[in-house]
């Protein structure tokens, strides 16, 4: 038995301590289930990493079992958050679950709990970094399309709400507001899709122009060993002179067994940028899905302040949702990101409404 558990038994067990230990035990079991469920949906290295994390949670579980002894009682259920994550991991195993687990590991209470060992607190901190690394792989795979989707939806929500509120404030009738909203939806979606395609294609073309030429590696074998410019290639890519000379010597001596690892950076950048057509389609569809929301009250026959209030409410819910999703995937606070998204969106709408009032009054 550990020194901490001996000390606890010597001093005496308080009911609050026992309850806390049992809660920790339940959470460790639930977190282990999350990692096992995630591992079951992965292959290769990722499965091995997640399985190792599950084993580590099992070690922590054993610590609380030994500490509780005869007070272990009936098994408790883990926290609702962790149980939900376990269910999501079993059915989806997506980057969202990893991002949420990253936040859970970062919030571990062990560093401030005298009954948890220092190694357990350190484990939880390292687990957070491991999960962060796995989540980053998923973020890299979806970053290009996801960026277009989130920005498209947010722009559609904010721009069309601002447009509709501004026109409503000017005194226009419901039909004119509705037509303006539909026109704003179509124009904005087409503009977003075309702009995203051009942006992504331009980025990929720039990266392709910066990538090593495929024939360059084949030319290495024919270089003059005593007089060549291979070291200049590595210096041009950013290596210090002495490293470039040493690496060139290794390559020519046959010690370089593959392409220069620094040339793989462009591959990672290509993956992060995404595909032009998929980004354009995502941007178009998500802008349209966002822009249709403030139009809905007018489509169903509402008018005046009632339509504005319903449109604002619906857009507010959607802004909170997109902000929370961004927060989850970025490993930040979903609530903070959601509120920030809401404040920005409504701020733009209020400014446009005031301008509509100004021009509407001026034209009266």
C-alpha positions in Angstrom: 0.0 0.0 0.0 1.3 3.5 -0.8 2.6 6.0 1.7 -0.4 8.3 1.0 -3.0 5.6 1.7 -1.1 4.6 4.9 -1.2 8.2 6.0 -4.9 8.5 5.2 -5.8 5.4 7.2 -3.7 6.7 10.2 -5.4 10.0 10.3 -8.8 8.5 9.7 -11.2 8.5 6.8 -13.7 11.3 6.5 -16.9 10.6 4.6 -16.1 13.4 2.2 -12.8 11.9 1.3 -14.3 8.5 0.6 -17.0 10.1 -1.6 -14.3 12.0 -3.5 -12.1 8.9 -4.0 -15.1 6.9 -5.2 -15.9 9.7 -7.7 -12.4 9.7 -9.0 -12.5 5.9 -9.3 -15.7 6.2 -11.4 -14.2 8.9 -13.6 -11.1 6.9 -14.2 -13.2 3.9 -15.3 -15.2 6.1 -17.6 -12.2 7.7 -19.1 -10.6 4.3 -19.7 -13.8 3.3 -21.5 -13.5 6.4 -23.7 -10.0 5.5 -24.8 -10.9 1.8 -25.3 -13.8 2.8 -27.5 -11.7 5.2 -29.5 -9.0 2.6 -29.9 -11.6 0.1 -31.3 -12.3 2.5 -34.1 -8.7 3.2 -35.0 -5.9 1.1 -36.6 -2.1 1.0 -36.4 -0.2 3.5 -34.3 -3.3 5.5 -33.1 -4.8 2.3 -31.7 -1.7 1.5 -29.8 -1.5 5.0 -28.4 -5.1 5.0 -27.3 -4.8 1.5 -25.8 -1.8 2.7 -23.8 -3.8 5.6 -22.5 -6.5 3.2 -21.4 -3.9 1.1 -19.5 -2.7 4.2 -17.8 -6.2 5.1 -16.6 -6.3 1.5 -15.3 -3.3 2.2 -13.1 -5.0 5.3 -11.7 -8.1 3.3 -11.1 -6.1 0.7 -9.1 -4.7 3.6 -6.9 -8.2 4.6 -5.8 -9.2 1.0 -5.3 -6.3 0.4 -2.9 -7.0 3.7 -1.1 -10.7 2.9 -0.6 -10.1 -0.6 0.6 -13.3 -1.9 2.2 -15.0 1.5 1.6 -15.1 0.9 -2.2 -18.9 0.2 -2.1 -21.0 -0.2 -5.1 -19.5 1.1 -8.4 -20.6 4.7 -9.1 -21.2 6.1 -12.6 -18.7 8.5 -14.0 -19.6 12.1 -14.7 -22.3 12.7 -17.3 -19.7 14.4 -19.5 -17.4 11.4 -19.5 -20.2 8.9 -20.0 -21.4 10.9 -23.0 -17.9 11.0 -24.4 -17.6 7.2 -24.0 -20.9 6.8 -26.0 -19.8 9.2 -28.7 -16.4 7.4 -28.9 -18.1 4.1 -29.4 -20.3 5.3 -32.2 -18.2 7.9 -33.9 -14.6 8.2 -32.6 -14.3 11.6 -34.2 -11.9 14.5 -33.6 -14.7 16.1 -31.6 -14.3 13.4 -28.9 -10.6 13.7 -28.8 -10.8 17.5 -28.5 -13.3 17.1 -25.6 -11.0 14.5 -23.9 -8.1 16.9 -24.3 -10.0 19.5 -22.3 -11.0 16.8 -19.7 -7.4 15.8 -19.2 -6.3 19.4 -18.9 -8.8 20.0 -16.1 -7.6 17.1 -14.0 -7.9 17.9 -10.2 -5.0 15.6 -9.2 -2.4 18.4 -9.1 -4.3 20.0 -6.2 -5.3 16.8 -4.4 -3.0 15.5 -1.7 -4.4 11.9 -2.1 -3.3 11.7 -5.7 0.3 11.0 -6.3 2.6 13.3 -8.1 3.1 10.8 -10.9 -0.7 10.6 -11.4 -0.9 14.3 -11.8 2.0 14.2 -14.2 0.4 11.4 -16.1 -2.8 13.4 -16.6 -0.8 16.4 -17.9 1.1 14.2 -20.4 -2.2 12.5 -21.4 -3.5 15.9 -22.3 -0.6 16.4 -24.6 -0.9 12.9 -26.2 -4.6 13.5 -26.9 -3.8 17.0 -28.2 -1.4 15.4 -30.7 -4.0 12.9 -31.8 -6.7 15.6 -32.1 -4.3 17.7 -34.1 -4.0 14.9 -36.7 -7.8 15.1 -37.1 -7.8 18.9 -37.2 -5.2 18.8 -40.0 -7.3 16.4 -42.0 -10.4 18.5 -41.9 -9.0 22.0 -41.4 -9.4 23.2 -45.0 -13.0 22.1 -45.5 -14.0 22.8 -41.9 -12.6 26.4 -42.1 -14.7 27.0 -45.2 -17.8 25.4 -43.6 -17.6 27.4 -40.4 -16.7 30.7 -42.0 -19.4 30.2 -44.6 -22.1 29.5 -42.1 -21.1 32.4 -39.9 -20.9 34.8 -42.8 -24.3 33.7 -44.0 -25.8 34.2 -40.6 -24.3 37.6 -39.9 -24.5 39.2 -43.3 -28.0 38.2 -44.1 -29.3 39.0 -40.7 -27.7 42.4 -40.9 -29.1 42.9 -44.4 -32.6 42.0 -43.4 -32.6 44.0 -40.2 -31.2 47.0 -42.0 -33.8 46.9 -44.7 -36.6 46.3 -42.2 -35.5 49.3 -40.2 -35.7 51.5 -43.4 -39.4 50.8 -43.5 -39.6 48.4 -46.5 -42.5 45.9 -46.7 -42.2 42.2 -46.0 -42.0 41.1 -49.7 -39.1 43.5 -50.4 -37.3 42.3 -47.3 -37.9 38.7 -48.3 -36.6 39.2 -51.9 -33.6 41.1 -50.5 -32.8 38.2 -48.1 -33.0 35.6 -50.9 -30.9 37.8 -53.2 -28.3 38.2 -50.4 -28.3 34.4 -49.9 -27.6 33.6 -53.5 -25.1 36.4 -54.1 -23.3 35.7 -50.9 -23.2 31.9 -51.4 -21.9 32.2 -54.9 -19.3 34.8 -53.9 -18.1 32.7 -50.9 -17.8 29.6 -53.0 -15.9 31.3 -55.8 -13.7 33.2 -53.4 -12.9 30.0 -51.4 -12.0 28.1 -54.5 -9.7 30.8 -55.8 -8.1 31.2 -52.3 -7.4 27.5 -51.8 -6.3 26.9 -55.4 -3.9 29.8 -55.1 -2.5 28.5 -51.8 -2.0 25.0 -53.3 -0.3 26.4 -56.4 2.0 28.5 -54.2 2.9 25.4 -52.2 3.5 23.3 -55.3 5.8 26.0 -56.6 7.7 25.8 -53.4 8.0 22.0 -53.3 11.2 20.2 -54.4 11.2 19.2 -58.1 10.6 15.4 -58.4 13.6 15.0 -60.7 16.0 16.6 -58.2 16.4 13.4 -56.1 17.2 11.3 -59.2 20.0 13.8 -60.1 21.8 13.2 -56.8 23.3 9.9 -57.8 25.1 11.6 -60.8 26.6 14.5 -58.8 30.4 14.9 -58.6 31.2 13.9 -55.1 34.1 16.4 -54.8 32.4 19.4 -56.4 28.6 19.8 -56.2 25.9 22.2 -55.0 23.8 19.8 -53.0 24.6 21.6 -49.7 23.3 24.8 -51.3 19.9 23.1 -51.8 19.7 22.4 -48.1 20.9 25.9 -47.2 18.3 27.4 -49.5 15.7 25.4 -47.6 16.7 26.9 -44.4 19.5 24.7 -43.0 22.5 26.3 -41.3 25.6 26.0 -43.4 27.3 23.3 -41.2 24.2 21.2 -41.1 23.7 21.5 -44.8 27.3 20.4 -45.5 27.0 17.5 -43.2 23.6 16.4 -44.6 24.9 16.6 -48.2 27.9 14.5 -47.3 25.6 11.9 -45.7 23.3 11.8 -48.7 26.2 11.4 -51.1 27.8 8.7 -48.9 24.6 6.7 -49.2 23.5 7.3 -45.6 20.4 9.3 -46.6 17.8 6.5 -47.0 15.0 8.6 -48.3 13.8 12.1 -49.3 14.9 15.0 -47.2 12.4 15.2 -44.3 12.2 18.9 -44.6 10.6 18.5 -48.0 7.6 16.8 -46.3 6.5 20.1 -44.9 4.8 21.0 -48.2 2.8 17.8 -48.0 1.5 18.7 -44.6 0.7 22.2 -45.7 -1.2 20.9 -48.7 -3.3 18.7 -46.4 -4.0 21.6 -44.1 -5.1 23.9 -46.9 -7.5 21.4 -48.3 -9.0 20.8 -51.7 -10.3 23.8 -53.7 -13.5 22.3 -55.0 -14.5 20.7 -51.7 -13.8 23.9 -49.9 -15.8 25.9 -52.4 -18.8 23.5 -52.2 -18.7 23.5 -48.4 -18.5 27.3 -48.3 -21.4 27.7 -50.7 -23.7 25.2 -48.9 -22.9 26.4 -45.4 -23.2 30.1 -46.4 -26.6 29.3 -47.9 -27.6 27.2 -44.8 -26.6 30.1 -42.6 -28.2 32.8 -44.7 -31.6 31.1 -45.0 -32.1 31.2 -41.2 -32.9 34.9 -40.9 -35.1 34.6 -44.0 -37.3 31.9 -42.4 -39.7 34.2 -40.4 -40.5 36.2 -43.6 -41.0 33.0 -45.6 -43.6 31.9 -43.0 -45.5 35.3 -43.3 -44.2 37.1 -40.2 -43.6 40.9 -40.5 -42.2 43.8 -38.6 -40.7 43.5 -35.1 -42.0 40.0 -34.8 -40.1 38.8 -37.8 -36.9 40.7 -36.7 -37.1 39.2 -33.2 -37.6 35.6 -34.4 -34.8 36.0 -37.0 -32.5 37.3 -34.3 -33.4 34.5 -31.9 -32.8 31.8 -34.6 -29.5 33.4 -35.7 -28.4 33.7 -32.1 -28.9 30.0 -31.5 -27.0 29.2 -34.7 -24.1 31.5 -33.8 -23.8 29.9 -30.4 -23.7 26.5 -32.0 -21.0 27.4 -34.6 -18.9 29.2 -31.9 -19.2 26.1 -29.6 -18.0 23.8 -32.4 -15.0 26.0 -33.1 -14.2 26.0 -29.4 -14.4 22.3 -29.1 -12.2 21.6 -32.1 -9.6 24.3 -31.0 -9.4 22.8 -27.5 -10.7 26.1 -26.1 -13.7 26.9 -24.0 -16.9 26.2 -26.1 -18.9 28.7 -24.0 -16.4 31.5 -24.4 -16.1 30.9 -28.2 -19.9 30.7 -28.5 -20.5 34.0 -26.6 -17.8 35.7 -28.7 -19.4 34.5 -31.9 -22.8 35.8 -30.7 -21.4 39.2 -29.7 -19.7 39.7 -33.0 -22.7 38.7 -35.0 -25.2 40.7 -33.1 -22.8 43.7 -33.0 -22.8 43.8 -36.8 -26.6 43.4 -37.0 -27.1 46.3 -34.5 -24.8 48.6 -36.5 -26.7 47.8 -39.7 -30.0 48.3 -38.0 -29.0 51.8 -36.9 -27.8 52.6 -40.4 -31.2 51.4 -41.7 -33.0 53.7 -39.3 -30.8 56.6 -40.3 -31.4 56.2 -44.0 -35.0 55.3 -43.5 -35.6 58.5 -41.5 -33.6 60.5 -44.0 -35.7 59.4 -46.9 -39.0 59.9 -45.2 
